[in-house]
């Protein structure tokens, strides 16, 4: 497996970890009956503590970032353009996403935004390198 695919796999597993980091406190705060309901017209993050709401937003943000990162890794890998720089960019994305979770959960400003930007720039780099 290429380093880029390894980073993508680890990023997907991070998404699973983020789900549990959000779901456990959410279920403790609003009870499973509420979290298992259809929650029509109600946003979960409006009913939990501020930190748990941040974990919900961090998880959702990673879903969004993971889509672009997955596309970038797919294109780099299957166009046979992987190299040391694309591997480094892939791991930069992964490290940034790992650091993003506590940065968002604990409200580290402006660090949260800077950490997010590192991951986003790493993804952009991969996409641009795929075109060159």
C-alpha positions as CSV (number, residue, x, y, z in Angstrom):
1,X,0.0,0.0,0.0
2,X,1.3,3.5,-0.8
3,X,1.9,6.0,2.0
4,X,-0.9,8.1,0.6
5,X,-3.4,5.2,0.8
6,X,-2.1,4.4,4.3
7,X,-2.8,8.0,5.3
8,X,-6.2,7.8,3.8
9,X,-7.0,4.6,5.7
10,X,-5.8,6.1,9.0
11,X,-7.9,9.2,8.3
12,X,-11.0,7.1,7.8
13,X,-10.2,5.3,11.1
14,X,-9.8,8.8,12.7
15,X,-13.4,9.5,11.5
16,X,-14.5,6.4,13.4
17,X,-12.7,7.6,16.5
18,X,-14.3,11.0,16.1
19,X,-17.7,9.4,15.9
20,X,-17.2,7.7,19.3
21,X,-15.6,10.9,20.8
22,X,-18.8,12.7,19.9
23,X,-21.4,9.9,20.4
24,X,-20.4,8.8,23.9
25,X,-20.8,12.2,25.6
26,X,-23.9,13.0,23.4
27,X,-25.6,9.9,24.6
28,X,-24.7,10.7,28.2
29,X,-26.0,14.2,27.9
30,X,-29.3,13.7,26.1
31,X,-29.9,10.0,26.7
32,X,-30.0,7.3,24.0
33,X,-33.8,7.7,23.5
34,X,-33.2,11.1,22.1
35,X,-30.1,10.3,20.0
36,X,-31.9,7.2,18.5
37,X,-34.9,9.2,17.6
38,X,-35.3,10.8,14.1
39,X,-34.6,14.2,15.7
40,X,-36.9,15.9,13.2
41,X,-36.4,19.7,13.3
42,X,-33.8,19.5,16.1
43,X,-30.1,19.6,15.7
44,X,-28.1,17.4,18.1
45,X,-25.5,20.1,18.7
46,X,-28.2,22.4,20.0
47,X,-29.0,20.0,22.8
48,X,-25.6,19.0,24.1
49,X,-22.8,20.9,26.0
50,X,-20.6,23.3,24.0
51,X,-17.7,20.9,24.0
52,X,-19.8,18.0,22.7
53,X,-21.3,20.3,20.1
54,X,-17.8,21.2,19.0
55,X,-17.0,17.5,18.7
56,X,-20.1,17.1,16.5
57,X,-18.9,20.0,14.2
58,X,-15.3,18.6,14.1
59,X,-16.6,15.2,13.0
60,X,-18.8,16.8,10.3
61,X,-15.9,19.0,9.2
62,X,-13.7,15.9,8.8
63,X,-16.4,14.2,6.7
64,X,-16.2,17.2,4.3
65,X,-12.4,17.3,4.3
66,X,-12.1,13.5,3.9
67,X,-14.1,13.7,0.6
68,X,-11.5,16.0,-1.1
69,X,-8.6,14.2,0.5
70,X,-9.9,10.8,-0.7
71,X,-10.3,12.2,-4.2
72,X,-6.7,13.6,-4.1
73,X,-5.2,10.3,-2.9
74,X,-7.2,8.3,-5.4
75,X,-6.0,10.5,-8.3
76,X,-2.4,10.6,-7.1
77,X,-2.3,6.8,-6.5
78,X,-4.0,5.6,-9.7
79,X,-2.2,8.1,-12.0
80,X,1.0,6.7,-10.6
81,X,2.2,10.1,-9.5
82,X,2.9,9.3,-5.8
83,X,6.3,10.4,-4.6
84,X,8.0,11.5,-1.3
85,X,6.3,14.9,-1.5
86,X,2.9,13.6,-2.0
87,X,3.5,11.1,0.9
88,X,4.6,14.0,3.1
89,X,1.5,16.0,2.1
90,X,-0.7,13.0,2.9
91,X,0.7,12.6,6.4
92,X,0.6,16.4,6.9
93,X,-3.2,16.1,6.3
94,X,-3.5,13.2,8.7
95,X,-1.5,14.9,11.5
96,X,-3.5,18.2,11.0
97,X,-6.8,16.3,11.2
98,X,-5.6,14.5,14.4
99,X,-4.6,17.8,16.0
100,X,-7.8,19.5,14.8
101,X,-10.0,17.4,17.1
102,X,-8.6,18.7,20.4
103,X,-8.1,22.1,18.9
104,X,-11.8,22.3,18.0
105,X,-13.0,20.6,21.2
106,X,-11.1,22.9,23.5
107,X,-11.6,26.1,21.4
108,X,-8.0,26.7,20.6
109,X,-8.1,30.0,18.6
110,X,-6.6,30.8,16.2
111,X,-4.8,27.4,16.2
112,X,-7.9,25.5,15.2
113,X,-8.1,27.5,12.0
114,X,-4.4,27.3,11.3
115,X,-4.4,23.5,11.8
116,X,-7.4,23.2,9.5
117,X,-5.6,25.3,6.9
118,X,-2.5,22.9,7.0
119,X,-4.8,19.9,6.2
120,X,-6.6,21.8,3.5
121,X,-3.4,23.1,1.9
122,X,-2.0,19.6,1.9
123,X,-5.1,18.4,0.0
124,X,-4.9,21.2,-2.5
125,X,-1.2,20.3,-3.0
126,X,-2.1,16.7,-3.8
127,X,-4.8,17.8,-6.3
128,X,-2.5,20.3,-8.1
129,X,0.3,17.7,-8.2
130,X,-2.1,15.3,-9.8
131,X,-2.6,17.7,-12.7
132,X,1.1,18.4,-13.3
